[in-house]
Structures are given as structure tokens and as C-alpha cells.
Amino acid sequence: MTMTPPRQPALSVLTVPAFKDNYLWLVHDGTHAAVVDPGDAAPVRAALAAHDLRLTAILLTHHHADHIGGVPALLAEWDVPVFGPQNDGIDLVTHPLVQGDRITVPGIDLALDVLDVPGHTLGHIAYVRRDPDARWLFCGDTLFGAGCGRLFEGTPAQMAASLAQLAALPDETLVYCAHEYTMSNLAFAQAVDGANTALAARVEADGASRAAGQPTIPSTIALEKATNPFLRTTSAPIVRSLVAAGRVAEGAAPLEVFTALREWKNTF
């Protein structure tokens, strides 16, 4: 008699708002949970209690306080491993990770691949779930809804390469970034890519979500490639907008376009 192995519980992602516009992510199977970038312990505790979940792991993408500030308080209550970047100066990390590492998150049936995505910080990493039935990306402050992170430590070339690596993921990959910046990013996108019909549709859809008090995140890689100017540096209309604004010359290379977009967005 052949025994059928028991089915693993399906995994879900809970959105946990924090501070003014952060999103902390709780991945759970109905019993156990891992938290991504817990900048504040209080909303994580509240979400765990509300859903009767037990914390089994902490996942970090980079060292900024709004992503790691809640870790000490959580560790005081739960003795769990802390996964995070090897090269981003986070002393609390117990399981340091770099590009090419693959982890299985304790307590839940979740396999994640690790990508190095420097730019926002030098050691920033992202986590990718490659399950064809549920492809997920936890990208911290690298890729945002219709935008990308500021270059606090890295170079434009590093960030452009990091974004290209994320854009190469399958179109249906859900993008779980760490901030609700989408509407302000869309305003900039319209300024540089105003004739983009996919962008106009996104502005309407995401605007309706925000008006209803709902998050715009997760988006998808397909949506970002269609509407995010930082992933569209070879787009002729975007280049024309930059030329018209005096920010690049005709025939500018994609990296020049990216650099000009990021500098313009900094003051938009």
C-alpha cells in the first residue's frame, strides 16, 4: 500500500502596516509565522496574537532602523533565528546570507533564494520564492511600486543591475516591497512617461485602492515592467522626456537614463 504524504499547509502573507508607510510581512501557515523586516515589534506582536500564530523566524533585507528596530524586542519573547545580509552590518543576524544561498524557513514550508541587490545599501539582499504556484519577492527598499529606493550607499550602476536582476524574475512574481510609496511614484512616472496607457490604468486602479484604504502592494513584476520608469530605461518616450528636461543628451545609454531618473526623482 502506497502512503500519500500529508499535504503541507498553504502559506499566506499578512500585511502588517507600521510607522507612517512601512509594510512588515508575516508569512504563515495558520500556525507558525516568519516576519520580514520587523522595524517595530508592537504591530508584529499584535498580528501574531490576532491570528494565533507563533513566530519561528525573522528575515531581514538591510540595516536601516525601520527594518530592524523591532528585532531585539521580538527576540526577547521568541528564541528564533535571524536571517539577513552577510555584508550589511547587522549584528543581530544569526544566519548571514549572500547571493546564491537558499534557505528553508524554520517552522513553515517555505524555500527562499537569496539575491544580492546593492544600491539602497551596499549589503541589501532580497528573498525569492520560486514556487510556480506562488512566486513571491521580498525586496525591502530596492524595488517599490512604480519606483526604486534612494541610493544611500550604492552607485547608480549597482542599483540598475539589482533592478535588472529583479525584472528578470517571472512576470507573475508578487512584489512585496517595504513601503507604500506607490502613488507618489506614479506621479513621477506620469511626468516622464505620460502617454503610457498601462501607467494610466495603474494610476486609476491604485488610486481607487488607496481611496478605499487598501494597500497597492503587492504588485507584480509584469506590472512594474510595464509602468515603473526605473525598469524602462530604454523606453523612447522616457528618454525624450529626459532630453526635453535637459537631463540627458540624445542617444543616452540606459545607465545614463537611470541615473538621470533617480536624480530627478530625488527632488520631484
KOLKOLLUM-541157 format. One line per 8 residues: number of its first residue (from 1); their letters; for each residue x, y, z of N, C-alpha, C. Coordinates in steps of 0.1 Angstrom, whole numbers, plus 5000, padded with zeros to 4 digits. Example, Ala and Ser with C-alpha at 12.3 -4.5 7.8 and 13.67 -1.06 7.14 Angstrom:
BEGIN
1 = as = 5132:4943:5078:5123:4955:5078:5132:4967:5078  5128:4978:5071:5137:4989:5071:5129:5000:5079
***
This chain:
BEGIN
1 = mtmtpprq = 5008:4988:5000:5000:5000:5000:5009:5013:5000  5007:5022:4991:5014:5034:4990:5008:5045:4998  5016:5050:5007:5011:5061:5016:5013:5074:5009  5003:5082:5009:5004:5096:5003:5009:5105:5015  5020:5112:5012:5025:5121:5023:5014:5132:5025  5013:5136:5038:5003:5147:5041:5007:5160:5034  4996:5167:5029:4998:5180:5023:5003:5190:5033  5013:5198:5029:5017:5209:5037:5007:5220:5037
9 = palsvltv = 5005:5227:5048:4995:5238:5049:4999:5249:5039  4989:5254:5032:4992:5265:5023:4997:5277:5031  5006:5285:5024:5011:5297:5031:5004:5309:5026  5003:5319:5035:4997:5332:5032:5007:5343:5037  5005:5355:5032:5013:5366:5036:5003:5377:5041  5005:5380:5054:4998:5391:5061:5005:5404:5059  4997:5414:5056:5003:5428:5055:5002:5434:5069  5013:5439:5075:5013:5445:5088:5018:5459:5086
17 = pafkdnyl = 5010:5469:5086:5014:5483:5085:5022:5487:5098  5031:5496:5095:5039:5502:5107:5044:5516:5103  5046:5524:5114:5051:5537:5112:5041:5545:5103  5047:5554:5094:5038:5561:5085:5034:5554:5073  5044:5546:5067:5041:5540:5054:5049:5527:5052  5054:5521:5063:5061:5508:5062:5051:5496:5061  5055:5486:5054:5048:5473:5054:5058:5463:5060  5054:5456:5070:5061:5444:5076:5053:5432:5071
25 = wlvhdgth = 5059:5421:5067:5052:5410:5061:5053:5398:5070  5042:5392:5073:5041:5379:5081:5037:5368:5072  5047:5359:5070:5044:5347:5061:5040:5335:5071  5028:5329:5069:5024:5319:5079:5016:5308:5072  5015:5297:5080:5008:5285:5075:4995:5283:5084  4991:5293:5091:4980:5292:5100:4984:5289:5115  4997:5284:5117:5002:5281:5130:5015:5288:5133  5024:5287:5124:5037:5293:5125:5039:5305:5115
33 = aavvdpgd = 5048:5314:5119:5050:5325:5110:5064:5330:5111  5068:5336:5099:5081:5343:5098:5078:5357:5095  5086:5367:5100:5083:5381:5098:5095:5387:5089  5092:5395:5079:5101:5401:5071:5103:5416:5075  5115:5420:5078:5118:5434:5081:5110:5440:5092  5110:5435:5104:5102:5440:5116:5108:5452:5122  5105:5464:5116:5111:5476:5121:5105:5480:5135  5093:5475:5138:5086:5477:5150:5080:5464:5155
41 = aapvraal = 5083:5461:5168:5078:5448:5173:5063:5449:5176  5057:5460:5180:5044:5461:5185:5033:5456:5175  5034:5461:5163:5024:5456:5153:5026:5441:5149  5038:5436:5150:5041:5422:5148:5034:5414:5159  5037:5418:5171:5030:5411:5182:5015:5410:5181  5010:5422:5177:4995:5423:5176:4990:5414:5165  4997:5413:5154:4992:5404:5143:4994:5390:5146  5005:5386:5153:5006:5372:5157:4995:5368:5167
49 = aahdlrlt = 4992:5377:5176:4981:5374:5186:4968:5373:5179  4965:5382:5170:4952:5383:5163:4949:5370:5155  4960:5364:5150:4959:5352:5141:4963:5340:5148  4966:5341:5161:4970:5329:5169:4982:5322:5162  4993:5330:5160:5005:5324:5153:5016:5325:5162  5026:5316:5160:5038:5316:5168:5050:5319:5159  5058:5329:5163:5069:5333:5155:5080:5322:5155  5085:5319:5143:5096:5309:5141:5108:5314:5134
57 = aillthhh = 5108:5326:5128:5120:5331:5121:5118:5346:5118  5129:5353:5117:5130:5367:5113:5138:5368:5101  5134:5375:5091:5141:5377:5078:5143:5392:5076  5156:5396:5074:5159:5410:5072:5165:5412:5058  5163:5424:5052:5168:5427:5039:5180:5437:5040  5180:5446:5050:5191:5456:5051:5190:5462:5065  5200:5471:5068:5203:5475:5081:5195:5487:5086  5187:5494:5078:5180:5506:5083:5171:5503:5094
65 = adhiggvp = 5169:5513:5103:5162:5511:5116:5148:5507:5114  5141:5513:5104:5127:5510:5102:5125:5495:5096  5136:5488:5095:5135:5474:5090:5140:5464:5101  5148:5469:5110:5153:5460:5120:5151:5464:5135  5144:5476:5137:5143:5481:5150:5135:5473:5160  5126:5464:5155:5118:5456:5164:5124:5443:5167  5136:5440:5161:5142:5426:5163:5145:5424:5178  5152:5432:5185:5156:5429:5199:5143:5426:5207
73 = allaewdv = 5133:5433:5206:5121:5430:5214:5114:5417:5210  5114:5414:5198:5109:5401:5193:5117:5390:5199  5131:5391:5198:5139:5381:5203:5138:5379:5218  5134:5389:5225:5132:5388:5240:5121:5379:5243  5111:5378:5233:5099:5370:5235:5100:5357:5228  5107:5356:5217:5108:5344:5209:5122:5341:5206  5127:5329:5209:5141:5325:5206:5141:5319:5192  5143:5327:5182:5142:5323:5168:5154:5328:5160
81 = pvfgpqnd = 5158:5321:5149:5169:5325:5141:5166:5338:5134  5176:5346:5131:5175:5358:5124:5184:5357:5111  5177:5356:5100:5183:5356:5087:5185:5370:5081  5196:5373:5075:5198:5386:5070:5211:5387:5062  5214:5399:5056:5226:5400:5048:5239:5399:5055  5248:5392:5049:5261:5390:5055:5269:5403:5055  5267:5412:5046:5276:5423:5044:5269:5437:5046  5259:5437:5055:5252:5450:5058:5253:5454:5072
89 = gidlvthp = 5262:5448:5080:5265:5453:5093:5254:5452:5103  5246:5441:5103:5236:5438:5113:5241:5428:5123  5244:5432:5135:5249:5423:5145:5240:5412:5149  5227:5415:5148:5217:5405:5153:5215:5394:5144  5220:5394:5132:5219:5383:5122:5226:5371:5127  5219:5359:5128:5225:5347:5132:5228:5338:5120  5221:5340:5109:5223:5332:5097:5226:5342:5085  5238:5346:5083:5242:5356:5073:5241:5350:5059
97 = lvqgdrit = 5236:5358:5050:5232:5353:5036:5238:5361:5025  5241:5355:5014:5246:5362:5002:5240:5356:4990  5242:5362:4979:5237:5357:4966:5240:5343:4964  5229:5335:4960:5231:5321:4957:5227:5312:4969  5226:5318:4981:5221:5310:4992:5207:5306:4990  5203:5295:4995:5189:5290:4995:5186:5286:5010  5175:5291:5015:5171:5287:5029:5157:5281:5029  5155:5273:5039:5142:5268:5042:5138:5274:5056
105 = vpgidlal = 5128:5282:5056:5124:5290:5068:5119:5280:5078  5125:5281:5090:5121:5272:5101:5106:5274:5104  5099:5262:5107:5085:5263:5111:5075:5263:5100  5079:5268:5088:5069:5268:5077:5076:5262:5065  5068:5257:5056:5073:5251:5044:5076:5261:5033  5086:5269:5035:5089:5280:5027:5104:5280:5023  5107:5277:5010:5120:5278:5005:5122:5291:4998  5134:5298:5001:5136:5311:4995:5151:5311:4990
113 = dvldvpgh = 5152:5317:4978:5166:5320:4973:5169:5334:4976  5182:5337:4978:5188:5350:4982:5194:5356:4970  5191:5369:4968:5198:5377:4958:5205:5389:4964  5217:5392:4960:5223:5404:4964:5218:5416:4955  5213:5426:4962:5207:5437:4954:5212:5451:4960  5225:5453:4959:5230:5466:4964:5225:5478:4957  5226:5489:4963:5222:5502:4958:5216:5511:4969  5205:5507:4974:5199:5514:4986:5209:5514:4997
121 = tlghiayv = 5214:5502:5001:5226:5500:5009:5235:5490:5002  5247:5489:5007:5257:5481:4999:5255:5466:5001  5249:5462:5013:5247:5448:5015:5233:5443:5014  5224:5451:5008:5210:5448:5007:5208:5434:5000  5199:5426:5005:5195:5414:4999:5180:5413:4996  5176:5404:4988:5162:5401:4986:5159:5386:4987  5147:5383:4989:5143:5368:4991:5133:5365:4980  5135:5354:4973:5126:5350:4962:5120:5336:4965
129 = rrdpdarw = 5107:5335:4964:5101:5322:4964:5098:5318:4950  5103:5307:4945:5102:5303:4931:5091:5292:4929  5083:5290:4938:5072:5280:4937:5063:5285:4925  5061:5276:4915:5053:5281:4903:5039:5284:4906  5034:5279:4918:5020:5282:4922:5019:5295:4930  5030:5300:4935:5030:5312:4943:5044:5318:4943  5047:5326:4933:5060:5333:4932:5060:5346:4940  5070:5347:4949:5070:5359:4958:5084:5365:4957
137 = lfcgdtlf = 5084:5379:4959:5097:5386:4961:5095:5395:4973  5104:5394:4982:5105:5403:4993:5118:5411:4991  5116:5424:4987:5127:5432:4981:5131:5444:4990  5125:5445:5002:5129:5456:5010:5127:5469:5004  5138:5477:5003:5137:5491:4997:5145:5492:4984  5145:5481:4976:5152:5481:4963:5142:5484:4952  5132:5476:4950:5121:5479:4941:5109:5483:4948  5102:5494:4944:5090:5498:4950:5079:5498:4939
145 = gagcgrlf = 5066:5499:4944:5056:5501:4934:5058:5514:4926  5061:5512:4913:5064:5523:4903:5076:5530:4907  5085:5525:4915:5097:5533:4918:5109:5524:4923  5119:5530:4929:5130:5522:4934:5136:5530:4946  5144:5524:4954:5150:5530:4966:5160:5541:4963  5162:5550:4972:5172:5560:4971:5186:5554:4972  5196:5560:4966:5209:5554:4966:5217:5560:4978  5215:5555:4990:5221:5560:5002:5236:5556:5003
153 = egtpaqma = 5239:5544:4997:5253:5539:4999:5258:5534:4985  5250:5529:4977:5255:5523:4964:5255:5533:4953  5259:5528:4941:5260:5536:4929:5248:5533:4920  5246:5543:4910:5236:5540:4900:5238:5527:4893  5250:5524:4890:5253:5511:4883:5248:5499:4891  5251:5500:4904:5247:5488:4913:5232:5487:4913  5225:5498:4915:5211:5498:4917:5205:5493:4903  5210:5498:4892:5204:5494:4879:5206:5479:4877
161 = aslaqlaa = 5217:5474:4881:5220:5459:4880:5211:5452:4889  5209:5457:4901:5200:5450:4911:5185:5449:4905  5181:5461:4900:5167:5461:4894:5166:5452:4882  5176:5451:4874:5176:5443:4862:5175:5428:4867  5181:5424:4878:5180:5411:4883:5166:5408:4888  5160:5418:4894:5146:5416:4898:5136:5415:4887  5139:5424:4877:5130:5424:4865:5130:5412:4857  5141:5404:4859:5142:5391:4851:5134:5380:4858
169 = lpdetlvy = 5129:5382:4869:5120:5372:4876:5107:5370:4868  5101:5359:4869:5088:5356:4862:5078:5367:4864  5071:5370:4853:5061:5382:4853:5051:5381:4865  5047:5369:4868:5036:5367:4878:5041:5368:4892  5054:5370:4894:5060:5372:4908:5054:5383:4915  5049:5381:4927:5043:5392:4935:5054:5399:4942  5054:5412:4941:5064:5421:4947:5060:5427:4960  5066:5421:4971:5063:5426:4984:5074:5435:4989
177 = caheytms = 5073:5448:4986:5082:5458:4990:5078:5463:5003  5087:5472:5009:5085:5476:5023:5079:5489:5026  5074:5496:5015:5068:5509:5018:5056:5512:5008  5047:5520:5013:5035:5524:5005:5039:5537:4999  5047:5537:4988:5051:5549:4981:5045:5550:4967  5036:5541:4964:5032:5539:4950:5026:5552:4944  5017:5559:4951:5010:5570:4944:5020:5581:4941  5029:5584:4950:5039:5595:4947:5048:5590:4936
185 = nlafaqav = 5052:5577:4936:5060:5572:4925:5052:5573:4912  5039:5570:4912:5032:5571:4900:5031:5585:4894  5030:5595:4903:5030:5609:4899:5043:5612:4891  5054:5607:4896:5067:5609:4889:5067:5602:4876  5062:5589:4876:5061:5581:4864:5053:5588:4853  5042:5594:4857:5034:5601:4847:5041:5614:4841  5050:5620:4849:5057:5632:4845:5067:5628:4834  5072:5615:4834:5083:5612:4825:5078:5602:4814
193 = dgantala = 5065:5596:4816:5060:5586:4807:5045:5587:4805  5041:5600:4803:5027:5603:4804:5018:5597:4794  5023:5592:4782:5015:5586:4772:5013:5571:4774  5019:5566:4785:5018:5551:4787:5004:5547:4792  4997:5540:4784:4983:5536:4788:4983:5526:4799  4993:5518:4800:4993:5508:4812:4995:5516:4825  5003:5527:4824:5005:5535:4835:4992:5543:4839  4985:5548:4830:4972:5555:4833:4963:5545:4840
201 = arveadga = 4962:5533:4835:4953:5523:4841:4958:5520:4855  4971:5520:4858:4976:5517:4871:4972:5528:4881  4974:5540:4876:4971:5552:4884:4956:5551:4889  4947:5548:4880:4933:5547:4883:4931:5535:4893  4936:5524:4890:4934:5512:4899:4940:5514:4913  4953:5519:4913:4959:5521:4926:4953:5532:4934  4949:5543:4927:4942:5554:4933:4929:5549:4940  4922:5541:4933:4910:5535:4939:4913:5527:4952
209 = sraagqpt = 4924:5519:4951:4928:5511:4963:4931:5520:4975  4938:5531:4972:4942:5539:4983:4930:5547:4989  4921:5551:4980:4909:5558:4984:4900:5549:4993  4901:5536:4991:4894:5526:4999:4901:5522:5011  4913:5527:5013:4921:5524:5025:4928:5511:5023  4930:5506:5011:4937:5493:5008:4951:5496:5003  4960:5486:5005:4974:5488:5000:4975:5486:4985  4985:5492:4979:4987:5490:4965:4997:5478:4963
217 = ipstiale = 5003:5473:4974:5013:5463:4974:5006:5450:4979  5009:5438:4973:5019:5436:4963:5015:5440:4949  5025:5443:4941:5022:5445:4927:5028:5432:4920  5031:5432:4908:5037:5421:4901:5049:5426:4893  5058:5417:4889:5069:5420:4881:5064:5425:4867  5054:5419:4862:5048:5423:4849:5043:5438:4850  5036:5441:4861:5031:5455:4862:5042:5465:4863  5053:5461:4871:5064:5470:4872:5071:5472:4859
225 = katnpflr = 5073:5462:4851:5080:5463:4839:5072:5472:4829  5059:5472:4831:5050:5480:4822:5049:5494:4826  5051:5497:4839:5048:5511:4844:5058:5518:4852  5069:5510:4856:5079:5516:4865:5090:5522:4857  5092:5535:4857:5102:5541:4848:5116:5536:4850  5119:5532:4863:5133:5527:4866:5136:5514:4859  5125:5507:4855:5127:5494:4847:5125:5496:4832  5124:5509:4828:5121:5512:4814:5131:5522:4808
233 = ttsapivr = 5143:5520:4811:5153:5530:4808:5157:5530:4793  5151:5520:4785:5153:5520:4771:5140:5525:4764  5131:5530:4771:5118:5535:4765:5120:5548:4759  5117:5549:4746:5119:5562:4738:5112:5573:4744  5099:5572:4748:5092:5583:4754:5099:5588:4767  5104:5579:4775:5111:5584:4788:5124:5591:4784  5131:5586:4775:5143:5593:4770:5140:5607:4765  5129:5608:4757:5126:5621:4752:5122:5630:4763
241 = slvaagrv = 5115:5625:4773:5112:5634:4785:5125:5639:4791  5134:5631:4793:5147:5635:4799:5155:5645:4791  5155:5642:4778:5161:5651:4768:5154:5665:4769  5141:5665:4769:5133:5678:4769:5136:5685:4782  5139:5678:4793:5141:5685:4806:5156:5689:4807  5164:5685:4797:5178:5689:4798:5186:5680:4807  5181:5668:4810:5188:5659:4819:5197:5649:4813  5195:5646:4800:5203:5637:4793:5204:5642:4778
249 = aegaaple = 5214:5638:4771:5215:5641:4757:5209:5630:4748  5206:5633:4736:5201:5624:4727:5210:5612:4726  5204:5600:4725:5212:5588:4725:5219:5583:4738  5213:5588:4749:5219:5584:4762:5218:5569:4764  5228:5564:4771:5228:5550:4774:5218:5547:4785  5214:5534:4786:5204:5531:4797:5209:5535:4811  5222:5533:4814:5226:5537:4828:5226:5552:4830  5229:5560:4819:5227:5575:4820:5212:5578:4822
257 = vftalrew = 5203:5571:4816:5189:5574:4817:5185:5570:4832  5189:5559:4837:5186:5555:4850:5191:5566:4860  5204:5570:4859:5210:5579:4868:5202:5592:4868  5198:5597:4856:5190:5609:4855:5177:5608:4861  5170:5597:4859:5157:5594:4865:5158:5595:4880  5168:5588:4886:5169:5587:4900:5172:5601:4906  5181:5609:4899:5184:5622:4904:5172:5631:4903  5164:5630:4893:5152:5638:4891:5142:5635:4902
265 = kntf = 5140:5622:4904:5130:5617:4914:5134:5622:4928  5147:5624:4931:5151:5628:4944:5146:5642:4948  5143:5650:4938:5138:5664:4940:5124:5666:4934  5118:5656:4930:5105:5658:4923:5094:5662:4933
***
